[in-house]
Amino acid sequence: MSALVPLPVVLPLAGAALSILVGRYRNVQRGISLSVLATTLVISVLLLVRADRDGFVAHDAGGWSADLGIVLVVDRLAGLMLVVSALALFAVMVFAVGEADEEQQRVGFHPVYLVLAAGVAASFVTADLFNLFVAFEMMLAASYVLITLGGRPDQVRSGMSYVVISLVASTLFITVLALLYASTGTVNMADLSVRLAEIDPAVRAAFALSLLVVFAIKAGLFPLFFWLPDSYPTAPGPVTAIFAGLLTKVGVYAIIRTQTLLFDAPDWMGTVLIVVAVLTMVVGVLGAIAQDDMKRILAFHIISQIGYMIFGLGLFTVAGVAGAVFYIVHHIIVKTALFLVTGLVARRAGSSRLSEVGGLVRSAPVIALLFAVPALSLAGLPPFSGFLAKFALVDAGLDAGAAVAVAASLAVGLLTLYSMTKIWAGVFWGIREIDPPVEPKHEGRLGSPWAMLLGTAMLVIASIAVSVWAGLLYDVAERAADDLLDPSGYVEAVLERSP
């Protein structure tokens, strides 16, 4: 079974190379992408089942000892992230095949998308910080190409902002890595967790804060979120969806992994994380309310929702971390679905601005239904997955005595509901005030190509499945939280990988 661990990284890379070779045959490229992503999803499910049964699945890639070689590990958290990210990547690819607009017609879309998939998977399975850096660079290179694929001036401008901010984060990351290596002689996370405990507490605290800043830029935490709302909305619809739903959560994953594995969760770090989480929630939702474009409203909600996940981590309790893990799974599915619906709206109505769209509940009821389910879930209404995720965090927060943060999260939930009703009133129920800049595309009773609807429906159904099997998912999240807060099993699984 351990031989399967590298496959979520290797298969997309091999698929990307093959996709370049057959670049003249677009249908073959589509077949390769869908086959690779579907296979990756199946392998991810198998790895999660094995990791949940045994605790860890580890693989040494080069036959070297753990402190010198490359060790890949799938634990319960990494397994969950692999499964939900593979599902999102596959559903978005189905959507992109159905859209077949100019950007997706370009020969580079499929191979670059598969490189992005490989980078995401590598981030989750790597057991050392240097390979985490390499995985981030893979995602950065692929992201920049995908954002600017259309070559429009606004895409290039947004792409430049994105790449400059990402390069700043990468520079800081590699600097911290160099200092960590100079101080401890290793970048293997399991080895680091042992050696960091032996250095000066002030130096250890400086490393903890430095890594938090690096990954906070990736995740879009307050006050380092400023690049996010302007970077995503100009990209092609499928690209925006996968960026919004998935890439910021890779940053959140890195924060959870490093803060629980490398450091001993001091009280001051919990306070820092909760304060930052509350500010991220509030600023994000206020930014969303001020917008009049569906894409930008949802983009600001990415920031707001990241705050909930960091709030759960900041409690540093099993219930809090389990709530954060549950929230991540729910949010990747729901947010990706909402951005895919935005792509459907923009295609069907010619715009995603609230004043330029209206009445889609009557002219395109299928699209309205596909929006309603994830929107209600994001707002946290019962019995949808968002309600269950927020309930878990609120319960954990009250148990930990974080009443102020809990009150803030509930208030932000009400404001999120308000912004979702604002989209519903403007896009689906209201009347168009001005004509859109692009001619609307009327495509039969469904309102959009069937593959675009299918990709979106897959995620909507998955969000319902999260609600139906919430108990099963929360149990896995709780076991993952146990592992994260007591990382001795992870450390043992990695350090025992000797030839």
N, C-alpha and C positions, 0 to 999 in steps of 0.2 A: 504493500500500500504506500510506503514512503516514496516509491518511485513516481507516484502520481504528483507529488508536491511541486516539482518544477514545471509540470505541464501547463498550468494556467498562465505561465510566463512564456514558455517555449513555443507552445502552439500558436498564439497570436503572432509572435515574431516570425515563425516559419510561414504562417499564412500571409503576413505582410510581404515577405520576399516573393512568395509564389504569386501574390496579387500583382506585384510590379511586373513580373515576367509575362503575365497574360493581360497587361493593361489595355490592349486593343479590343479585348472582348469583355464588355461591361457586364453582361449576364454571368460570365464565368467568375468575374470579380465578386459579384453579389453572392453567387453560390459559395465561393470560398469563405467570404466573411460570415455568412449565416451559418455555414457548417462549423467553422472554427469556434464561433461564439456559442453555438448550441452545445458543442462538445465540451467546451470550457465550463459551461453551466452544469452539465452532468458530472464532470470531474469534481467541481467545487462542492456539489451536494454530497458526493461520496466522501470527500475529505472532511466535510463538516460532520457527517455521521460518525466517521472513524474518530475524529478529534473529540466529539462529544462522548463517545464510548470510552476512549482510553486517556483522554486529557490532552495529548499532544501527538502530532505526527511530524517527525523530524527527518531531514535528509541532508547529508553532507555532499555538496555538489562536486568537489574536486578531490576528495580522498585525503585532505589535509585535516590536521587537528582543528578544533573549534576556534582557537585563538588566532589561527593563521588562515584558515580556509573559509569557504562560503557555506554557511549553514542556513537552510531554509526550514521554517517551522510553521505548522498550522495548528494553532490552539483554537479554543471555542470562539474567541473574538475574531481571529483571522478567518476562521471558517465561515462565520456569519457574514463577514464583510465580503469574502470571495463570492458567496452565493448571491447576495443581494446586488453586488456590483455586476456580476455576470448576467443576472436577470435584466438589469437596467440597460447594460450595453447591448444585449441581444434585442430587447424590445425597441430600443432607439434605432438599431440597424434596420429592423423591419419597417419602422416608420420612414427612415431615409430612403429605403428601396422604393417605397410607395410614392414618396415626394418627387424624387428624380428631378429636382430643379438643377439650375446651372452648376451650383457648387458640387452637388453630389455626382454630376456628370463628369467632373474632372477626374483625370486618371489617378490623381494622388489621394483622393478622399478615402478609399477603402484601405490601402496600406497604412496610411497615417492613423486612421481610426484604430486599426489593429495594434499599431505600436503604442497608442494611448492605452488600449486595453492591457497590453503587456506591462506597461509602467504602473498601472493601477494595481494589478495582481502582485507585481514585484514588491510594491510598498507594503502589502499585507503579509507576505510570507518571509521577507528577509529578517534575519536575526542579528544584523549588524547595521550600525549607523551609516557606514560608508556606502553600502549597497542601497540603503534608504535614500541617500543623497543621489546615487545614480538613477534610482527609480524616479525620483522627483525630476531629474533632468530629462529623462525620457518623456515624462508627461509634459514638461515645459516645451520641449522641441515640438512634440506633436500638437500641443495646444495652440502654439503660435501659428503653425501652418493651417490648422483647422479654422481658427478665428479669422484669418486673412484670406481664406480660400477664394472668396469671390473677387478680391482685389479692389473693392470699392474704397474710396478715401476714408469713409467713416470706420470701415473695418480695419484698415491699416493703422489709423490713429488709435483706435481702441486696443488693437493688438500691440502697438508700441508701448502703451501704458501698462498693459498686462505683462509684457516681457521685461520691461524695465523694473517693475516692482518684483517680479519673480527672480530676476537676476540679483537684485539687492538681497532678497531673502536667501538665495543660493550662496552668495558671497559670505553672508553672515553665518550660514550653516557650515560651510567648509572651514571658516575661521574657528568656529566653536569645536568642530571635529579635530582640527589640528591641535588646539589647546587641550582637548580631552585626551588625545593620544600622547601628547607631551607629558601630561600629568599622570596617566595611568598605564600607558604602553599598550592599549587595546581600544578597538572601536566595536568589538563584539558586545552586544547589549547585555547578555548574561554575564560575561566576564566583567563588564563595566559595573554591573550592579554590586558585584563583590568588591571591586577595587575602589569604587567611589566612596564606599563606607569607611575606607581607611584614610581618606584625605581630610584636610581642614574643613569643618562645617561651613565656614564662610565661603570658601572656594566652591564647595558643593552647591551651596545656595545660588552662587553666581552662575554656575552651569545650568541649574534648574531653570532660572529665570531666562537665561540666554536661549535655551532650547524652546521655552514657552514662547518667546518673542518670534523665533524663526517659524514655528508652526502656526502661531497666531496669524501671521501674515497670510499663510496658505489657507487657513480656515476662515479668515475674514472676521476676526474678533475685534471688538472695540479697543483702541481707536485705530486699528490697522486695517479697517475694512474699506477705506475710501476708494480703492481701485476697483472694487467689485461691481457696483451698480452700472458703471459705464463700460465695463469690459465685455460682459456677456451678451447684452441685448442686441448688439449689431451683428453677431455671428449668425450663420444659417440655423434654422429652427432645431434640427436634431443636435447640432453642436451645442447650442445654448442649453438644450435640455440635459445633455449628459454632463456638461460643465456644472450647471446649477445643481443638479441632483447628486452628483458623485464627487467632483474634485475637491470641493471644500471639506467634504467628510473624510477625505484622505488626510487632510491637515488635522481634523479632530481626532482621527484614529492615532496619528503620530503623537499628539498631545497625551492621549490616554495611555498609550504604550510606554512612552518615556517617563511620564510623571509617576506611573505606578510601578514600573520595573526598575528604573535607575535610581530613584530617590525614595526616601522613607516617609513621604507624605507628611511633612511637618504642618502644624496648625496654621502657620502664616501663609503657606501655599494654598490651603483650603480657602482662607479668607480672601486672598488675592483672586483666586479663580471665581469665587461667588460674586465678588464685587464686579469683576470684569464681565461675568455672565449677565448680571442684572443690567448693567449699562448697555451691553450688546443687545439684549432683548428690547429695551426701551427705545434706544436710538434707532434700531432697525425698524420697529413697527411704526414709529413716528415718521420715519422717512417714507415708508410704504403708503401711509395715509395721505402724504403730501403729493403723491404722484397721480398722473392722469393717463398713464399708459399701462396696459395689462402686464407687459414684460417687466417694466420698471417696478411696478408694485410687487410682483413676485420676486424680483431680484433683491429688493430691500427685505423681503420676508426671509430670504436665505440667511441674512445677517441675524435677524431677530431669532430665528429658530436655532441657529448655532448656539445662542445663549442658553437655551434650555439644556442642550447636551453638556455644555461646560458646567452648568449649575449642578447637574447630577454628579459629574466627576468631582467638583469642588467639595461635595459632602464627604467624600472618601469613606463611604459606608457601602456595604454590599447592596443594600436597597437602592442607594443613590447611583452607584455605577451601573447596576443592572437596569435601572430606569434610563440612564444615558444610552446604554447599548440598545435597548428596545427602541428608544427615540430615534437613534441613527438609522436603524433598519426601516422603521416607519417613514422617516423623512426622505430617505433616498428614493423610495418608491413613489411617495405622494408628490414630492417636488418635481421629479422627472416627468410624472404624468401631467402635472399642471403646465409645465413648459411645452410638452407635446400638444396639449390642448390649445395653448397660445399659438403654436404653429398652425393648427387647424383653423383657428379663428382668423389669423392673418391671411391665410390662403382663401378662406371662404368669403371674408368681408373686405379684403384689400388693405386692412390696417389692424393694429392692436390698440390704437388710442380709443379711449372710452367715448370721446365726442364724435368719432368717425365710424362707429359701429353701433348696431342696435337691432333688437328684434330677432336674434338668432334662435331664441327658444321656439319660435314659430317656423322659421325658414330652415333651421338645421337642428332639430330636437336631439339627434344622436350626439352632436357635439355638446349640447347643453347638458345632457346626462353625464357625459364623460368628464365635464368640468365639475358638476355638482358633487359627485362622490368624493374626489380628492380635496375639493375646496372645504367641504364640511369636515373632513378629517383634519386638514391643516388647522382649521379654526378650533378643533378640539370638541366637537359636538358628539354626544353618545349616539349610537354605539360604535362609532368609527375608531380607527386605530389611533388617531391623534388624541382622542379623549383618553384612551387607555394609557398611552405614553405619558400624557400630562398628569393623569391621576397617579401613576407610579412615582413620578418625580415629586408631586405635591405631598404624597404620603411619606416619601423618604425625607423630604425637607422638613415636614412637621415633626417627624420622629427625631431629626437631628437638631431641632430648635432653630431652624432658619426661617422664622415666621415672616420676616420682612421680605426676603427673597421669594418666598412662596406667594405672598400678597402681590408682589410685582409680577410674578409669572401669571397669576390669574388675571390681573389687569391687562397685561399684554395679550392674553388669550381673548379677552373681550374686544380689544382693538383689532386683533387679527380677524375676528368674526365680522367686525364693521367693514374692514377693507375687502373681505371676500364678498359681502353683500354689495359693496360699491362696484365691484367688477360685474356681479350678476345684474345689478340694476342698469349699468351702462352698456354692457356687451350683449346680454341675452334678453333683457326685459325692456330696456328703454328704446328710444327712437333716435336714429342717427341725426346729429345736428348739422354736420358738414360732410361733404363727399370725401371719400378716402383718396389718397394720392395714387393708388394702384387699382386697376379695374378688378372687381371681385370675380372669383371663379365659381360658377354654378355647376356642380358636378353631381347631378342626379339627386335622388331622394336622401341619400346618405350625407351629402354635403361635402364629401372629400373622397379621394381614392381609398379603396377598401384596405390596402396595406397600411396606410397611415392610421386609419381607425383601429386596425388590428393591433398595431404596436402600442397605441395608447390604451386600448381595452385590456391588453395583457397586464399592464401596470395597475389599472383601476381594479381589475379582478384580484391582483396580488394584494392590493391594499385591503380589499374586503377579506381576503384569506388571512391577513395578519390579524384582523379583528376576530374572525371566527376561531382561529387557533392561537389566540393571544396567550392563553395559559401555557401551551406547549412552548411557544417562543420565549415567554418570560422565564420559564424554567431554565432554558438554555442560557439566556442572558444572565440569570442569577448564578449559574455555575461558572459562566465566563467571568463574572465579577469576583467570585471567590478566587479564581485563578489569578486575576489581576492584582487583588489586594494581598494575596499570599503567593508571590511569584517563585517560591522555592522549586516547585515542580517544573516550571519553564526553564529556570536556570539549570537544574539538573539535566533536563532533556537536551539542552544545547551543549553543555560542557562535557557530557558523556559521549559526544560524537567524535570519537578518536579512531583513526584507522587501526 
